Amino acid sequence: MYAIELDGFGGPEVMRWAQAPDLAGPGAGEVLIDVTAAGVNRADLLQRQGFYPPPPGSSEVLGLECSGVVARVGDGVRDWRPGDRVCALLSGGGYAEQVVVPAGQVLPVPEAMDLAVAAALPEVAATVWSNLVMRAGLRAGQLLLIHGGGSGIGTHAIQVAVSRGARVAVTAGSQAKLDRCKEFGASILINYREEDFVATIAESGGADVILDNMGAAYLGRNIEALADDGQLCVIGMQGGVKGELNLSTLLGKRGTVHATNLRKRPTNGRSGKAEIITEVRRHLWPLLAEGTVVPVVHAELPVTEAATAHGLLDSAETVGKVILRIRED
């Protein structure tokens, strides 16, 4: 088969579409997928640069999500059969013609959805649902603050929150991105280059839940922006890994800080990927089928243009996801 391989670590130019060893096939409880498209995630950029190695035993090939058609199933797999249109949450391996994935990390593609577009869903759906709903219990009437509202996770989180009756505030670095966030249902729009999000959120009584991709750089200000009994969900470290936390402020608000990672979770067991995928399929997938929540794709490029795709994801102009087309449907 062919896959994206790395000529060392570095910029986008280290990626090349080349012949790679064929996969052995699915083991017990696994599914082999002929990949149609793969989603591009910031974790891929970090791995390409040598900063985010895959978990032990996972594929070294980039790609944390894909869509495609089931080619073969391993022993004990009952929910999937060859020919099924699926998308899947991966620990790696998505930038390739085929991938093997545990059956519990596979989701059906809604009938009316383009198969390639479905590659934009597993990572954002699992991240957003596990943090906002399973962990923070976001509910109607609460105020959610999303940092990076124009990102793939941000555009998805806006829609999920609105579907649950929550109010949504977002930060973004341009009016164009804020306008798109408004289209998806955000009602408080904050240009972080021009406004202090803490002051703006304070005018609304504080945020009940904050979904944060910045980490250390925003830690103290996020705590200030929390409402009483508020919850800060840290899902990224774009602003660094070490920050100072004022425990007095956190205690006074009875606040909670969560920090979660999706890739390194086990497949099964408590807080495992299979548990998250089960909840996503049960509660979120009906919203996708009816169009209440939609995938947001900024661009689709052939996998041979992976370098351009990585540049797009890093661009200030991109809203939503970037996907790589591996093969035609």
KANOR-V578501 format. One line per field, one symbol per residue. ss: DSSP state (@ for helix, = for strand, . for the rest). A space follows every 10 residues. Layout:
ss = ???
This chain:
ss = .=====.... .@@@=====. .........= ========== .@@@@@@@.. .......... ....====== ===....... ....=====. .....=.=== ==@@@===.. ......@@@@ .@@@@@@@@@ @@@@@..... ..=====... =@@@@@@@@@ @@@...==== ==..@@@@@@ @@@@...=== =.....@@@@ @@....==== ==..@@@@@@ @@@@@===== ====...... ......@@@@ @@...====. .......... ..@@@@@@@@ @@@@@@@@@@ ......==== ==@@@@@@@@ @@@......= =====....
